[in-house]
Amino acid sequence: MKGPKHLTIVIKLGTSSIVDEKTHQPLLSILSLIVQTAVKLHDDGHRVVIVSSGAVGVGLRRMDVEKRPKYLPRLQALAAVGQCRLMSLWDSLFAHLRQPVAQILLTRNDIADRTQYLNAQNTFAELLNMGVIPIVNENDTLAVSEIKFGDNDTLSAITAAMVQADYLFLMTDVDCLYDKNPRTHLDAQPIEVVQDISSLEADVSSAGSSLGTGGMSTKIVAARLATSAGVTTVIARSSNPGNIVNIVTYVQALKQSSNTTDFPSLPTTPSAEDSLSSSTSTLLNIPKAPLHTRFLPDLRPIRDRSFWLLHGLAPHGTIYIDEGAHRALMDKAGLLPVGVVDVAGSFAQQEAVRIVVVKRIRKLKLERPLLSSTTTSPPSSHQIIAVVDTTIAPKIIDDTTPYSNTDLYEKVNPPPTEVGRALVNYAASEITRIKGLRSTEIEGALGYADSEYVALRENISLFKAGGKGGSGSGSATPKGAE
């Protein structure tokens, strides 16, 4: 018989779980319980990572400042003071149980470069192999809006994907998600299991504390990212961190029971625990878990490089492609300039961009006058006819005036749809000049041709159908891009 599986578990704590919102005093009772829980999981053979907010909150207390400032340099200075004190606090608490810890501070810039991303991944792996508990926070002292993750919920999801975690726990001030705000609706019902985030109907009115930056909506975004990478994501109450052990034990028992030969009628898919009712868990003698919301991992998770392309990089612009180019990408082909319809933003070579699919409006120069049912006189020789559908009357556009984006692609029917991200071989100004051209025409347009592709297939990652960045139900690894 196999022993218990050794898991990798990421625990994310918000500022409200670490310091008091009014006095900014560290909540030593909760922090001590978190430390005990992390060490218990570690002693059981699991690998633990903590993503800790709270640097600014602790800095406010240390410097006797009443309110979180809005002036960025002052905020970053307080984060520098607070991070030192916060890490000292974590280290002293873990030292009582003889558990070594390490500090890792990240910004999005630190993982934007593929080599740095792999270095960070290797550092995590080595620390965990050494039995160390890494404590991660965003480097607020250096981060500005352009290179921030946005909130530590997002940082925890990216960290979970980076370490290939089995579980991500998003600890908050409520037990779980509800279909309504439980503070104002007595009939609010808890949402215990979420299999498809895109169809989730839950109350997200719970905002972050005055010291933090997150809220319930950011936790759902983090759950989308983490589950797309194959990580079971749990929202649970931070004031009772011991529940983490009970929830892990419960979910693992459900998974093990769903695969046992003693119960052949039980489902055997990765989402099997979603189908197990409370009566079934009682039949299997599985203790009921504390109240929580569990987001089930995607059945086709994205991995490593694809996740890095989609979520590790901040896009610097947008490339609009036609439907034919999108089909080619789905069939593992690279992005050729002939499939590019338009470009937005200013970006350089090897920078990340959004890939957006649009319906192209074709423009054909007239070789001779052509009467249209919508015109009373023949068009002049310099006019262009824009054809969307040959079954409808052509629209005459004068090419002596600049074209708007509306002239290039449909904006409403169908609307533009973001389908992925890419690292490009050409800058925005270069792609603007070669869009719509064949690869053999690149050199004639630019005077050089660094590549026949606007983006190589290995540098393109597509979202799962129906998903978009952090707002879809998940993502799937493109064929051939593992």
Residue pairs with C-beta under 8 A, 6 or more apart in sequence:
4 44
4 45
4 252
5 252
6 45
6 46
6 47
7 46
7 47
7 166
7 167
7 248
7 252
8 46
8 47
8 48
8 49
8 128
8 163
8 164
8 165
8 166
8 167
9 41
9 46
9 47
9 48
9 49
9 165
9 166
9 167
9 168
9 169
9 244
9 248
10 48
10 49
10 50
10 51
10 156
10 159
10 160
10 163
10 165
10 167
10 168
10 169
10 231
11 34
11 37
11 38
11 48
11 49
11 50
11 51
11 169
11 171
11 241
11 244
12 50
12 51
12 152
12 153
12 156
12 168
12 169
12 170
12 171
12 222
13 34
13 50
13 51
13 52
13 53
13 54
13 171
13 238
14 53
14 152
14 153
14 171
14 172
14 208
14 209
14 212
14 214
14 238
15 53
15 54
15 56
15 57
15 208
15 209
15 211
15 212
16 172
16 173
16 208
16 209
16 211
16 212
16 238
17 27
17 30
17 34
17 53
17 171
17 172
17 173
17 238
17 239
18 26
18 27
18 30
18 31
18 52
18 53
18 54
18 57
18 58
18 86
19 25
19 26
19 27
19 54
19 57
19 58
19 60
19 61
19 211
20 26
20 27
21 209
21 210
21 211
23 61
24 57
24 58
24 60
24 61
24 211
25 61
26 58
26 61
26 89
30 238
30 239
30 241
31 89
31 90
31 93
32 93
33 240
33 241
33 242
34 50
34 241
35 90
35 93
35 94
35 96
35 97
35 99
36 97
36 241
36 242
37 241
37 242
37 244
37 245
38 48
38 50
38 94
38 99
38 133
39 94
39 97
39 99
40 245
41 48
41 244
41 245
41 248
42 48
42 99
42 131
42 133
46 248
47 128
47 163
48 133
49 124
49 128
49 133
49 134
49 136
49 159
49 160
49 163
49 165
50 90
50 133
50 134
50 135
50 136
51 135
51 136
51 137
51 152
51 155
51 156
51 159
52 86
52 90
52 135
52 136
52 137
52 152
53 137
53 152
53 212
54 82
54 86
54 137
55 78
55 79
55 80
55 82
55 83
55 86
55 137
55 140
56 68
56 75
56 78
56 79
56 82
56 140
56 211
57 82
57 211
57 212
58 81
58 82
58 83
58 85
58 86
58 89
59 65
59 77
59 78
59 79
59 80
59 81
59 82
59 83
59 85
60 66
60 67
60 68
60 78
60 82
60 211
61 82
62 81
62 82
62 85
63 78
63 81
65 78
67 210
68 75
68 210
68 211
69 75
69 78
72 144
75 140
76 140
76 141
76 142
76 143
77 141
79 140
79 141
80 141
83 105
83 137
83 140
83 141
86 137
87 103
87 135
90 101
90 135
91 101
94 100
94 101
94 133
99 133
100 130
100 131
100 132
100 133
101 132
101 133
101 134
101 135
102 127
102 132
102 133
102 134
102 135
103 134
103 135
103 137
104 120
104 123
104 124
104 134
104 135
104 136
104 137
105 136
105 137
105 138
105 139
106 120
106 136
106 137
106 138
106 139
106 149
106 155
106 159
107 138
107 139
107 142
107 143
107 147
107 148
107 149
108 143
108 147
108 148
108 149
108 312
108 313
108 314
109 147
110 116
110 120
110 139
111 117
111 120
111 158
111 162
111 308
111 312
112 147
112 312
112 313
112 314
112 352
114 305
114 308
117 162
117 308
117 312
120 162
121 162
121 163
124 134
124 159
124 162
124 163
125 163
127 134
128 134
128 163
136 155
136 156
136 159
137 152
137 155
138 148
138 149
138 152
138 155
146 314
147 314
149 155
149 158
150 213
150 218
151 208
151 212
151 213
151 214
151 218
152 213
152 214
153 170
153 214
153 218
153 219
153 221
153 222
154 218
154 221
154 222
154 225
154 470
156 168
156 170
156 222
156 226
157 168
157 221
157 222
157 223
157 225
157 226
157 229
157 231
157 233
157 311
158 225
158 311
158 312
159 165
160 168
160 226
160 229
160 231
160 233
161 225
161 226
161 229
161 231
161 307
161 311
164 229
164 230
165 226
165 231
166 231
166 232
167 231
167 232
167 233
167 234
167 248
167 251
168 222
168 223
168 226
168 231
168 232
168 233
168 234
169 233
169 234
169 236
169 244
169 247
170 219
170 222
170 223
170 233
170 234
170 235
170 236
171 236
171 237
171 238
171 241
172 206
172 216
172 219
172 235
172 236
172 237
172 238
173 206
173 237
173 238
173 239
174 182
174 206
174 216
174 235
174 237
175 190
175 236
175 237
175 290
175 291
175 292
176 190
176 191
176 192
176 235
176 236
176 291
176 292
176 293
177 190
177 191
177 194
177 200
177 202
177 203
177 216
177 235
177 293
178 188
178 189
178 190
178 191
178 202
178 203
179 188
179 189
179 191
179 201
179 202
179 203
180 187
180 188
180 189
180 203
181 188
181 203
181 205
181 206
182 188
182 203
188 203
190 291
190 293
191 200
191 202
191 293
192 291
192 292
192 293
192 294
193 273
193 274
193 293
193 294
193 296
194 200
194 223
194 293
194 294
194 295
194 296
195 271
195 274
195 296
196 473
197 220
197 223
197 224
197 227
197 295
197 473
197 474
198 466
198 467
198 472
198 473
199 473
200 220
202 216
202 220
203 216
204 215
204 216
204 217
204 220
205 216
206 215
206 216
207 215
207 216
208 214
208 215
208 218
219 235
221 470
221 471
222 233
223 233
223 235
223 295
224 467
224 470
224 471
224 472
224 473
224 474
225 311
225 470
226 233
226 295
227 233
227 295
227 296
227 297
227 298
227 301
227 474
228 298
228 301
228 302
228 307
228 464
228 467
228 474
228 475
229 297
229 298
229 301
229 302
229 303
229 307
230 297
230 298
230 301
230 303
231 297
232 251
232 294
232 295
232 296
232 297
233 294
233 295
233 297
234 247
234 292
234 293
234 294
234 295
235 292
235 293
235 295
236 243
236 244
236 247
236 290
236 292
236 293
237 243
237 290
237 291
240 290
243 289
243 290
243 292
246 287
246 289
246 290
247 289
247 290
247 292
247 294
249 287
249 289
250 286
250 287
250 288
250 289
251 273
251 289
251 294
253 284
253 286
254 272
254 273
254 276
254 281
254 286
255 272
255 273
257 263
257 266
257 276
257 284
257 286
258 266
258 267
258 268
258 272
258 273
258 276
259 268
259 272
260 266
263 284
266 272
266 275
266 276
266 280
267 275
267 276
269 299
270 296
270 297
270 299
271 296
271 299
273 294
273 296
274 296
276 284
278 288
281 288
282 288
298 464
298 473
298 474
298 475
298 476
300 464
300 476
300 477
301 474
301 477
302 310
302 461
302 475
302 476
302 477
303 477
303 482
304 482
305 458
305 461
305 481
305 482
306 461
306 475
306 477
306 478
306 481
306 482
307 461
307 475
309 352
309 420
309 421
309 422
309 423
309 459
309 460
309 461
310 420
310 421
310 461
310 463
310 469
310 475
311 469
311 470
313 352
313 421
313 423
314 352
315 345
315 352
315 353
315 354
315 421
316 345
316 346
316 347
316 348
316 351
316 352
316 353
317 343
317 344
317 345
317 346
317 347
317 351
317 353
317 354
317 428
318 343
318 344
318 345
318 353
318 354
318 355
318 356
319 335
319 340
319 342
319 343
319 353
319 354
319 355
319 356
319 422
319 424
319 431
319 454
319 455
320 340
320 341
320 342
320 343
320 344
320 356
320 357
320 358
320 408
320 409
320 416
321 329
321 335
321 339
321 340
321 341
321 355
321 356
321 357
321 358
322 339
322 341
322 357
322 358
322 359
322 360
322 409
323 357
323 359
323 360
324 339
325 335
325 336
325 338
325 339
325 340
325 357
326 339
326 357
326 419
328 335
328 336
328 339
329 335
329 355
329 419
329 420
329 457
329 460
329 462
329 478
330 462
330 478
330 479
331 479
332 457
332 478
332 479
332 480
333 457
334 453
334 454
334 455
334 456
334 457
334 460
335 355
335 422
335 453
335 454
335 455
335 457
335 460
336 438
336 439
336 452
336 453
336 454
337 431
337 434
337 435
337 436
337 437
337 438
337 439
337 442
337 454
338 436
338 437
338 438
338 439
340 431
340 434
340 435
340 436
340 454
341 358
341 360
341 408
341 409
341 435
341 436
342 358
342 405
342 408
342 409
342 435
343 428
343 431
343 432
343 435
345 353
345 428
346 428
347 353
347 424
347 427
347 428
348 427
348 428
349 424
349 425
349 426
349 427
349 450
350 423
350 424
350 425
351 423
351 424
352 421
352 422
352 423
353 421
353 422
353 423
353 424
354 418
354 420
354 421
355 418
355 419
355 420
355 421
355 422
355 460
355 462
356 416
356 417
356 418
356 419
357 416
357 417
357 419
358 408
358 409
358 410
358 411
358 416
358 417
359 388
359 409
359 410
359 413
359 414
360 408
360 409
361 386
361 387
361 388
361 407
361 408
361 409
361 410
362 386
362 387
362 388
363 384
363 385
363 386
363 387
363 397
363 407
364 384
364 385
364 387
365 384
365 399
366 379
366 381
366 383
366 384
366 385
369 378
369 379
369 380
369 381
370 378
370 379
370 385
370 394
371 378
372 379
372 385
372 393
372 394
372 396
373 393
374 393
374 394
374 395
374 396
375 396
379 385
379 396
382 398
382 399
382 400
383 396
383 397
383 398
383 399
384 396
384 397
384 398
384 399
385 394
385 395
385 396
385 397
386 394
386 395
386 396
386 397
386 407
387 394
388 395
388 410
397 403
397 407
405 411
409 416
417 468
418 463
418 468
418 469
419 462
419 463
419 468
420 460
420 461
420 462
420 463
420 478
421 460
421 461
422 454
422 455
422 459
422 460
422 461
423 455
423 459
423 460
424 431
424 454
424 455
424 459
425 450
425 451
425 453
425 454
425 455
425 456
426 434
426 450
426 451
426 454
430 446
431 454
433 445
433 446
434 441
434 442
434 445
434 446
434 454
437 445
439 449
439 452
439 453
442 449
442 452
443 449
457 478
457 480
457 481
458 480
458 481
460 478
460 481
461 475
461 477
461 478
461 481
462 475
462 476
462 478
463 469
463 472
463 475
463 476
464 472
464 473
464 474
464 475
464 476
465 476
466 472
466 473
467 473
467 474
467 475
